[in-house]
Structure formats: C-alpha cells, structure tokens
C-alpha cells in the first residue's frame, strides 16, 4: 500500500527530470551544438581554403594576414554562437570601411561559409542558425 503512494510521486519526479534534461539540451549554446572549438576552428580553416579558391572574392583577401583573419573570425563566430570566446577585433563598420564590398561579395562569402560548414560536418539547421547571427552585419560591411 505504501509503495502505491510513492509511485505517482516517483513518476512525476522522473518526468520532471526528463523535462529538465531536454530543456537543458535545447538551451545549450549553438557553439557546443555545432561541435565546439575543434569543429568551429576546422570550419574557419576550411572557409579560408574555399574563399581563396573563389574567384568572386579571393582578391578581397589578397593583402590579408590569414592567421590574424582566422583568429578574429573564429573568436567572432565563437562569441556569437555563445561559446567561451571574446571577440577582440574592430567592429565590422571600421574593419571594412576601406573595402569596396558589394552584396555579391557578401553573399559569396556566405555561400563559402556554408560549403566550409558542410565539409566539416556541421548540420544545415545549425549552419542556418550561425548565418542568421551573422546576417545583421551585412549593413556594416557592404558599401555598395
């Protein structure tokens, strides 16, 4: 008889614990859902390979110090995605002020980022979430 009184309470506790676990997973930052530091660094490395081969935009990066670019891009993506990084670079308007970047260039780099994410195994829904975080920067980057 006593066990029957505890059964509903145990069932509720189990249900609550399960719901908390699911909720915690849903609230896990995008950075970790994408695969964390290793996956994001691999994506940034792959992006550089893709964009340097992309004749639509590779000339924009001709004078770029690629190791610095990779660091800044990684920390920016990491911070945006809720990771443990702090972006320490210039704001996008200042960083791109002297570059004649068009919407076509911006879109090409976005396409290249999708390719890089694909190549390192980041799922398409997570790619879209990352791109959505980057999209508002377009107005500060594109000049014409």
MONORUR-V86336 format. One record per backbone hydrogen bond with DSSP energy under -1.0 kcal/mol. NH is the residue of the N-H (numbers start at 0). CO is the residue of the C=O. If there is no record, write none. Layout:
nh=NH co=CO
nh=NH co=CO
//
This chain:
nh=5 co=1
nh=6 co=2
nh=9 co=5
nh=10 co=6
nh=11 co=7
nh=12 co=8
nh=13 co=9
nh=14 co=10
nh=15 co=11
nh=16 co=12
nh=17 co=13
nh=18 co=14
nh=19 co=15
nh=20 co=16
nh=21 co=17
nh=22 co=18
nh=23 co=19
nh=24 co=20
nh=25 co=21
nh=26 co=22
nh=27 co=24
nh=30 co=80
nh=32 co=28
nh=33 co=29
nh=35 co=30
nh=39 co=35
nh=40 co=36
nh=41 co=37
nh=42 co=38
nh=43 co=39
nh=44 co=40
nh=45 co=41
nh=46 co=42
nh=47 co=43
nh=48 co=44
nh=49 co=45
nh=50 co=46
nh=51 co=47
nh=56 co=53
nh=57 co=53
nh=59 co=56
nh=61 co=58
nh=63 co=60
nh=65 co=63
nh=68 co=64
nh=69 co=65
nh=70 co=66
nh=71 co=67
nh=72 co=68
nh=73 co=69
nh=74 co=70
nh=75 co=71
nh=76 co=72
nh=77 co=73
nh=78 co=74
nh=79 co=75
nh=80 co=76
nh=81 co=78
nh=82 co=77
nh=94 co=90
nh=95 co=91
nh=98 co=95
nh=100 co=98
nh=105 co=101
nh=106 co=102
nh=107 co=103
nh=108 co=104
nh=109 co=105
nh=110 co=106
nh=111 co=107
nh=112 co=108
nh=113 co=109
nh=114 co=110
nh=115 co=111
nh=116 co=112
nh=117 co=113
nh=118 co=114
nh=119 co=115
nh=120 co=117
nh=121 co=116
nh=126 co=122
nh=127 co=123
nh=128 co=124
nh=129 co=125
nh=130 co=126
nh=131 co=127
nh=132 co=128
nh=133 co=129
nh=134 co=130
nh=136 co=133
nh=137 co=134
nh=139 co=136
nh=140 co=136
nh=141 co=137
nh=142 co=100
nh=143 co=100
//
